[in-house]
Amino acid sequence: MSAKYGLAGYNSSRKHISISVPASAEVMSPHIKSMEELKVLGIRLGNFSAPTQFCICVAGVFFFYLIYGYVQELIFSVEGFKPFGWYLTLVQFGFYSLFGLMELQFTKDKRRRIPGKTYMILAFLTVATIGLSNTSLGYLNYPTQVIFKCCKLIPVMIGGVFLQDKRYNVIDVTAAVCMSFGLIWFTLADSKVTPNFNVTGVVIISLALCADAVIGNVQEKAMKLHNASNSEMVLYSYSIGFVYILTGLLSVGGLGPAVSFCSEDPLTTYGYAFLFSLSGYLGVSFVLALIKLFDALVAVTVTTGRKAISIVFSFMFFTKPFTFQYIWGGLLVLFGIFLNVYSKNRDKMKLPSVKDLKSWLLTGKKVRLLSQNV
């Protein structure tokens, strides 16, 4: 056993230790030893070709997250529900904990690998990210909330400059500037056409964005350092977060009114909450599968496309004022996202140089001249 995981042998006379490097399948998560064993909704993705795997994952991301966004907006369209965003988050965390516990039962290794202190920090950040995001819908249009959630780069860069003394290249700075101006444009348009626009919503979703920018780094570091599974991360982060939210609601007296309101029509409120939680949980599974089978660039591209479609669906299915300023602000944000993705993957995404563009233009002119001569 020791030879397999590192200590190949120990010679007492020579005081010598030899270290062997484990195979790639051994250093992966203990719950997914190889890509062939990767399953989502019982589908063994390793049985399919790469294009089919991609299509399955993309279809799953779009299907479940479009339902997630639709149901989220549908819940807050229920008359009188807007003040109870934190209670919705409590119910969502309860369902996520239950789903994570059920998923963990199907794994061989059920040990908790990440320390409890780390999970307490992760739970706090998760509560801030999802709770504030849900609560912001009591003050903002759904499209405005989604646009803000697309701009995680801005707080990441600000934190990097002031906390870690990082330096960013011109493309990253340009991306952040485009996102910032796009957000300002979109928010100003929303404030003009939405009668009940409230700056409080902008502050809340901005705080959620800051927490979201931090949590990704903490999660990635914890999972790589302790080799933890996704189901373990979900179970402990959301169950501890459930306790946080429950304590907070009890301390401010917010639990009683929320339970009383939802009990008036439990089939609608809790039914929507269950569908909202289930679709979000399954959507995360397909996003993680995309990252494992392909890479983060592909996952970011797919999820960004999904957010764009969610905004379109929001205007299609829910009555709200519209202005073309939304389109220009949204396009500016999308351009900033593209620049950010390109900055991190310049070796994979080779854009044509100025020389190439001149060559193409000259070639086009020659073709037109030849066609005219003919």
C-alpha positions in Angstrom: 0.0 0.0 0.0 2.8 2.4 0.9 4.6 1.7 -2.4 1.5 2.6 -4.3 1.0 6.0 -2.8 4.6 7.2 -2.4 7.0 5.2 -0.1 8.5 2.6 -2.4 10.9 1.4 0.2 13.0 2.2 3.2 16.5 0.8 3.7 17.6 1.3 7.3 21.3 0.8 6.6 21.5 3.4 3.9 18.9 5.8 5.4 17.4 6.1 2.0 13.8 6.8 0.9 12.7 6.4 -2.7 9.6 8.2 -3.9 7.5 6.9 -6.8 5.1 9.2 -8.8 1.6 7.8 -8.9 -0.2 7.2 -12.2 -2.4 10.0 -13.5 -5.5 8.0 -12.6 -4.4 7.8 -9.0 -3.9 11.5 -8.5 -7.4 12.3 -9.8 -10.4 12.6 -7.5 -11.0 9.3 -5.7 -14.6 9.3 -6.9 -13.7 9.7 -10.6 -10.7 7.6 -11.4 -10.8 8.2 -15.2 -12.8 10.0 -17.8 -14.4 6.7 -18.8 -16.1 6.6 -15.4 -17.4 10.1 -15.5 -21.2 10.0 -15.1 -23.9 12.7 -15.2 -27.5 11.7 -14.5 -26.4 8.1 -14.8 -25.0 8.7 -18.3 -21.5 7.3 -18.7 -20.0 10.0 -20.9 -16.9 8.0 -21.6 -19.0 5.7 -23.9 -19.4 8.5 -26.4 -17.2 10.4 -28.8 -15.8 13.8 -27.9 -18.4 15.7 -30.1 -21.2 13.7 -28.6 -19.9 14.4 -25.1 -19.8 18.1 -25.9 -23.4 18.1 -27.2 -24.7 16.3 -24.2 -23.0 18.6 -21.8 -24.0 21.8 -23.6 -27.6 20.5 -23.9 -27.6 19.8 -20.1 -26.2 23.3 -19.2 -28.7 25.1 -21.4 -31.7 23.0 -20.5 -31.3 23.0 -16.7 -29.9 26.6 -16.3 -32.6 28.1 -18.6 -35.2 26.4 -16.3 -33.2 27.7 -13.3 -33.4 31.3 -14.5 -37.0 31.0 -15.6 -38.2 29.6 -12.3 -36.1 32.1 -10.3 -37.8 35.0 -12.0 -41.1 33.2 -11.8 -40.8 32.9 -8.0 -40.2 36.6 -7.5 -43.1 37.4 -9.8 -45.4 35.8 -7.2 -47.2 38.7 -5.5 -45.8 39.4 -2.1 -42.7 37.1 -2.4 -40.0 39.7 -3.0 -39.1 40.4 0.7 -38.4 36.7 1.2 -35.2 36.2 -0.9 -33.3 34.9 2.1 -35.9 32.3 2.9 -35.8 31.1 -0.7 -32.0 30.7 -0.2 -32.6 28.8 3.0 -34.9 26.3 1.2 -32.5 26.1 -1.7 -29.6 25.3 0.6 -31.7 22.6 2.3 -32.4 20.9 -1.0 -28.8 21.2 -2.2 -27.6 19.6 1.1 -30.1 16.8 0.5 -29.0 16.3 -3.1 -25.4 16.3 -2.1 -26.0 13.7 0.7 -27.9 11.5 -1.8 -25.1 11.7 -4.4 -22.4 11.0 -1.7 -24.2 7.7 -0.9 -23.3 6.4 -4.4 -19.6 6.9 -3.9 -17.2 4.4 -2.3 -15.1 6.9 -0.3 -17.4 8.9 2.0 -14.7 10.5 4.1 -14.6 14.3 4.6 -11.3 15.5 3.2 -11.4 19.3 3.6 -11.0 20.7 7.1 -14.0 22.0 8.9 -12.6 25.6 9.2 -12.2 25.8 5.4 -15.8 24.7 5.0 -17.0 27.4 7.5 -15.3 30.0 5.3 -16.7 28.4 2.1 -20.2 28.3 3.6 -20.1 32.0 4.5 -19.0 32.9 0.9 -21.6 30.6 -0.6 -24.3 32.2 1.6 -23.2 35.7 0.5 -23.0 34.8 -3.2 -26.4 33.0 -3.6 -28.3 34.8 -0.8 -27.4 38.3 -1.9 -28.0 37.3 -5.6 -31.5 35.9 -4.8 -32.3 39.0 -2.6 -31.3 41.4 -5.3 -34.2 40.2 -7.5 -36.5 42.0 -5.0 -35.1 45.2 -6.3 -33.7 44.6 -9.8 -34.9 43.2 -13.1 -33.7 39.7 -13.8 -31.7 40.8 -16.9 -29.8 43.5 -14.9 -28.9 40.9 -12.3 -27.6 38.5 -14.9 -25.5 41.2 -16.5 -23.9 42.0 -13.2 -23.1 38.3 -12.6 -21.3 38.2 -15.9 -18.8 40.7 -14.6 -16.9 38.8 -12.0 -13.6 40.0 -13.5 -14.0 43.5 -12.1 -13.9 42.7 -8.3 -11.2 40.0 -9.0 -8.9 42.6 -10.6 -9.6 45.2 -7.9 -8.8 42.7 -5.2 -5.7 41.6 -7.0 -4.4 45.1 -7.3 -5.0 46.3 -3.7 -4.7 43.0 -1.8 -2.0 41.1 -3.7 -0.2 44.0 -5.6 -0.9 42.2 -8.9 -0.3 43.8 -12.3 -2.5 43.2 -15.3 -1.9 43.4 -19.0 -3.6 45.9 -21.4 -6.2 43.3 -22.6 -7.3 42.5 -19.0 -7.7 46.2 -18.2 -9.5 46.9 -21.4 -11.9 44.0 -20.6 -12.6 45.4 -17.2 -13.2 48.9 -18.6 -15.6 47.5 -21.2 -17.5 45.5 -18.6 -17.7 48.6 -16.3 -19.0 50.9 -19.0 -21.4 48.1 -20.2 -22.7 47.7 -16.6 -23.2 51.5 -16.2 -25.0 51.7 -19.6 -27.3 48.8 -18.8 -28.0 50.1 -15.3 -28.8 53.6 -16.4 -31.1 52.2 -19.1 -32.8 50.1 -16.4 -33.2 53.1 -14.1 -34.9 55.1 -16.9 -37.5 52.5 -18.0 -38.2 50.7 -14.8 -40.5 52.6 -12.5 -39.5 50.7 -9.3 -35.7 50.8 -9.9 -33.9 50.7 -6.6 -30.2 51.5 -6.1 -30.3 49.0 -3.1 -30.5 46.2 -5.6 -27.3 47.4 -7.3 -25.4 47.4 -4.0 -26.7 44.0 -3.1 -25.7 42.3 -6.4 -22.3 44.1 -6.3 -21.6 42.5 -2.9 -22.7 39.1 -4.2 -20.3 39.6 -7.1 -17.4 40.3 -4.8 -18.2 37.1 -2.8 -18.5 35.1 -6.0 -15.1 36.4 -7.1 -13.5 35.1 -3.9 -15.3 31.8 -3.6 -14.0 30.3 -6.9 -10.4 30.6 -5.8 -11.0 29.2 -2.3 -13.0 26.2 -3.8 -10.4 25.4 -6.4 -7.5 25.6 -3.9 -9.4 23.4 -1.3 -10.4 20.8 -3.8 -6.9 20.5 -5.3 -5.1 20.6 -2.0 -7.3 17.9 -0.3 -8.4 16.0 -3.4 -12.1 16.3 -2.4 -15.1 15.4 -4.6 -17.8 17.7 -5.9 -20.5 16.0 -3.8 -18.5 16.4 -0.6 -18.0 20.1 -1.4 -21.7 20.7 -2.1 -22.9 18.7 1.0 -20.7 20.5 3.6 -20.7 24.0 2.1 -24.5 24.1 1.7 -25.4 22.3 5.0 -23.2 24.7 7.0 -24.6 27.6 5.0 -28.1 26.4 5.9 -27.3 26.7 9.6 -25.9 30.2 9.0 -29.0 31.4 7.2 -31.4 29.7 9.7 -29.6 31.4 12.6 -29.7 34.7 10.8 -33.4 34.5 10.0 -34.3 33.5 13.6 -32.2 36.3 15.1 -33.9 39.0 13.0 -37.4 37.4 13.2 -37.5 36.8 9.4 -38.4 33.1 9.5 -42.0 33.4 10.9 -43.4 35.8 8.2 -41.7 33.8 5.4 -43.1 30.5 6.6 -46.5 32.1 7.1 -46.5 33.5 3.6 -45.4 30.3 1.9 -47.9 28.2 3.8 -50.7 30.1 2.2 -49.9 28.5 -1.1 -47.3 25.8 -0.4 -47.7 24.0 -3.7 -46.7 27.1 -5.7 -44.0 28.4 -3.4 -42.3 25.2 -2.3 -42.9 23.6 -5.7 -41.1 26.4 -7.5 -38.3 26.3 -4.9 -37.8 22.6 -5.4 -37.7 22.9 -9.2 -35.4 25.9 -8.8 -33.0 24.0 -6.6 -33.1 20.8 -8.6 -32.4 22.5 -12.0 -29.5 24.5 -10.4 -27.9 21.4 -8.9 -28.1 19.4 -12.1 -26.9 22.4 -14.1 -23.7 22.6 -11.9 -23.1 18.9 -12.6 -23.0 19.5 -16.4 -20.8 22.5 -16.0 -18.3 20.5 -14.0 -18.4 17.7 -16.6 -17.6 20.3 -19.3 -14.6 21.5 -17.3 -13.3 17.9 -16.7 -13.8 16.7 -20.3 -12.7 19.8 -22.1 -11.4 22.9 -20.2 -12.5 26.1 -18.4 -12.5 28.1 -21.7 -15.2 25.9 -23.2 -17.2 26.0 -20.0 -17.0 29.8 -19.8 -18.0 30.2 -23.4 -21.1 27.9 -23.0 -22.2 29.5 -19.7 -21.9 33.0 -21.2 -24.0 31.9 -24.1 -26.5 30.5 -21.7 -26.7 33.8 -19.8 -27.4 35.7 -23.0 -30.2 33.3 -23.9 -31.6 33.7 -20.3 -31.8 37.5 -20.8 -33.7 37.0 -24.1 -36.1 34.5 -22.5 -36.7 36.9 -19.7 -37.9 39.6 -22.1 -40.0 37.0 -24.0 -41.8 35.3 -21.1 -42.1 38.2 -18.5 -43.6 41.5 -19.2 -41.1 44.3 -18.6 -40.1 47.6 -20.3 -37.5 47.4 -23.1 -35.0 49.8 -24.6 -32.2 49.3 -27.1 -29.8 50.7 -24.5 -30.0 47.2 -23.0 -28.6 45.7 -26.2 -25.7 48.1 -26.5 -24.8 47.8 -22.8 -25.1 44.0 -23.0 -22.9 43.8 -26.1 -20.2 45.9 -24.4 -20.2 43.5 -21.5 -20.0 40.5 -23.8 -17.0 42.1 -25.6 -15.3 42.5 -22.2 -15.9 38.8 -21.4 -14.4 37.8 -24.8 -11.3 39.9 -24.1 -10.9 38.4 -20.7 -11.2 34.8 -22.1 -8.8 35.7 -24.9 -6.3 37.1 -22.5 -6.2 33.9 -20.5 -6.1 31.6 -23.6 -4.0 33.5 -26.2 -2.1 30.4 -27.1 -5.4 28.6 -28.0 -7.2 31.5 -29.5 -4.9 33.1 -32.1 -6.5 36.2 -33.6 -5.4 37.4 -37.0 -2.6 40.0 -36.9 -2.6 43.3 -38.7 -0.3 41.8 -41.3 -2.8 39.0 -41.9 -5.7 41.5 -42.2 -3.7 43.5 -44.8 -2.9 40.3 -46.7 -6.6 39.3 -46.8 -7.6 42.8 -47.9 -5.1 42.8 -50.7 -6.2 39.4 -51.8 -9.8 40.5 -51.8 -8.9 43.5 -54.0 -7.0 41.3 -56.4 -10.0 39.0 -56.7 -12.4 41.9 -57.4 -10.0 43.3 -60.0 -9.8 39.9 -61.7 -13.6 39.6 -61.7 -13.9 43.0 -63.3 -11.4 42.2 -66.0 -13.2 39.0 -66.8 
